Amino acid sequence: MTKKPQLVGNLLGIKNAKTKSIIAKAKHISQINLIVNQLLGHQLGEHVYASSTNDDQLTLVVDSPVWATRLRYIQSEIINGLKKFTISKNIDRILIKVRPVEFQQTPKKIVKRKMTISLSSASQMQEELDSISDASLKDSLKRILRHAK
């Protein structure tokens, strides 16, 4: 027995006008966010999101001060691009904020794997080791051969 997906509003029984206006505002910001990401392109767009709109001002939040500076340089271009869309025609100003550090994602820990080399590769390298005249290269290959398993 499979159930059809239902709208969240129907599940929550949203009949309240205030709740409907909050959902409408969220949809509006989501649409503006899509437009901003299209205008900025992939490289800059993945570090920026629209957080709110008030009258004629759009608030954009960025990952770091570096991205905030880049946005400030192209702020007028973003406003001109937004004016081409009916949903965002009234935006005349952009406020750029940097996301606080505690809300940013922590970088993943890099796990170093122990270097290993197969026994067959090690034996081939051992055979070639005698024919190498460069001392530093010979020493490097010997260090690599210590990792044979």
C-alpha positions as CSV (number, residue, x, y, z in Angstrom):
1,M,0.0,0.0,0.0
2,T,1.7,3.2,-1.2
3,K,0.6,6.7,-0.1
4,K,0.7,9.7,-2.4
5,P,2.9,12.6,-1.3
6,Q,1.0,15.4,0.4
7,L,1.8,19.1,0.7
8,V,3.2,20.0,4.1
9,G,0.6,22.7,4.4
10,N,-2.1,20.1,4.1
11,L,-0.4,17.9,6.7
12,L,-0.1,20.7,9.1
13,G,-3.6,22.0,8.4
14,I,-2.4,25.5,7.6
15,K,-5.4,27.8,7.6
16,N,-3.9,30.6,9.5
17,A,-3.3,33.8,7.4
18,K,0.0,34.6,9.3
19,T,1.4,31.1,8.6
20,K,0.4,31.4,4.9
21,S,2.2,34.7,4.7
22,I,5.3,33.2,6.2
23,I,5.3,30.4,3.6
24,A,4.7,32.9,0.8
25,K,7.6,35.0,2.0
26,A,9.8,31.9,2.2
27,K,8.9,30.9,-1.4
28,H,9.6,34.5,-2.5
29,I,13.1,34.5,-0.9
30,S,13.7,31.0,-2.4
31,Q,12.9,32.3,-5.9
32,I,15.1,35.3,-5.5
33,N,17.9,33.0,-4.2
34,L,17.6,31.0,-7.5
35,I,17.8,34.2,-9.5
36,V,20.8,35.5,-7.6
37,N,22.6,32.1,-8.0
38,Q,21.9,32.3,-11.8
39,L,23.4,35.8,-11.9
40,L,26.5,35.0,-9.9
41,G,27.4,31.7,-11.6
42,H,28.5,28.5,-9.9
43,Q,31.8,29.7,-8.4
44,L,30.4,32.6,-6.4
45,G,26.8,31.4,-6.2
46,E,27.7,28.4,-4.0
47,H,29.0,30.8,-1.3
48,V,26.0,33.2,-1.3
49,Y,22.3,32.9,-0.3
50,A,19.5,35.3,0.0
51,S,18.3,35.6,3.6
52,S,15.6,38.3,3.5
53,T,14.0,41.1,1.5
54,N,12.6,44.3,3.1
55,D,10.9,46.9,0.8
56,D,13.7,47.7,-1.6
57,Q,16.6,45.9,0.1
58,L,17.9,42.4,-0.4
59,T,20.1,40.8,2.3
60,L,22.7,38.3,1.0
61,V,24.7,36.2,3.4
62,V,28.2,34.9,2.4
63,D,30.6,32.3,3.8
64,S,33.6,34.6,4.4
65,P,34.7,38.2,4.1
66,V,36.5,37.4,0.9
67,W,33.2,36.5,-0.9
68,A,31.6,39.6,0.7
69,T,34.2,41.8,-0.9
70,R,33.8,40.1,-4.3
71,L,30.0,40.7,-4.1
72,R,30.4,44.4,-3.2
73,Y,32.4,44.9,-6.4
74,I,29.6,43.5,-8.5
75,Q,26.7,44.7,-6.4
76,S,25.3,47.1,-9.1
77,E,25.4,44.4,-11.7
78,I,23.4,42.1,-9.4
79,I,20.8,44.8,-8.8
80,N,20.5,45.4,-12.6
81,G,20.2,41.7,-13.2
82,L,17.5,41.4,-10.5
83,K,15.5,44.2,-12.1
84,K,15.0,42.1,-15.2
85,F,12.8,39.7,-13.2
86,T,9.3,40.8,-12.1
87,I,9.6,39.1,-8.7
88,S,12.6,41.3,-7.8
89,K,12.0,44.6,-9.7
90,N,11.7,46.7,-6.6
91,I,15.1,45.8,-5.1
92,D,17.4,48.9,-5.2
93,R,19.9,48.0,-2.5
94,I,21.8,45.0,-1.3
95,L,23.0,44.4,2.2
96,I,25.9,41.9,2.4
97,K,26.5,40.0,5.6
98,V,29.1,37.4,6.5
99,R,27.8,34.2,8.2
100,P,29.1,33.9,11.7
101,V,31.9,31.3,12.2
102,E,29.8,29.0,14.5
103,F,27.3,28.4,11.7
104,Q,29.8,27.5,9.1
105,Q,30.7,24.0,8.2
106,T,33.9,22.7,9.7
107,P,36.4,21.4,7.1
108,K,36.6,17.7,6.9
109,K,39.6,16.1,8.6
110,I,42.1,14.8,6.1
111,V,43.1,11.2,7.0
112,K,46.5,10.2,5.7
113,R,46.7,6.7,4.6
114,K,49.9,4.8,5.1
115,M,51.8,4.4,1.9
116,T,52.2,0.8,0.7
117,I,53.7,-0.8,-2.3
118,S,53.0,-4.3,-3.5
119,L,55.8,-7.0,-3.3
120,S,55.9,-7.4,-7.1
121,S,56.4,-3.7,-7.6
122,A,59.0,-3.6,-4.9
123,S,60.9,-6.5,-6.5
124,Q,60.9,-4.7,-9.9
125,M,62.1,-1.5,-8.3
126,Q,64.8,-3.4,-6.4
127,E,66.1,-4.8,-9.7
128,E,66.2,-1.3,-11.3
129,L,67.9,0.2,-8.2
130,D,71.3,-1.2,-9.2
131,S,71.3,0.6,-12.5
132,I,70.5,4.0,-11.1
133,S,73.6,6.3,-10.6
134,D,72.0,9.3,-9.0
135,A,72.5,8.9,-5.2
136,S,69.5,11.0,-4.1
137,L,67.1,9.1,-6.4
138,K,68.5,5.8,-5.1
139,D,68.0,6.9,-1.5
140,S,64.4,7.9,-2.3
141,L,63.6,4.6,-3.9
142,K,65.1,2.7,-0.9
143,R,62.7,4.7,1.4
144,I,59.8,3.8,-0.9
145,L,60.8,0.1,-0.8
146,R,60.5,0.1,3.0
147,H,56.7,0.3,2.6
148,A,56.5,-2.9,0.6
149,K,53.8,-5.4,1.8
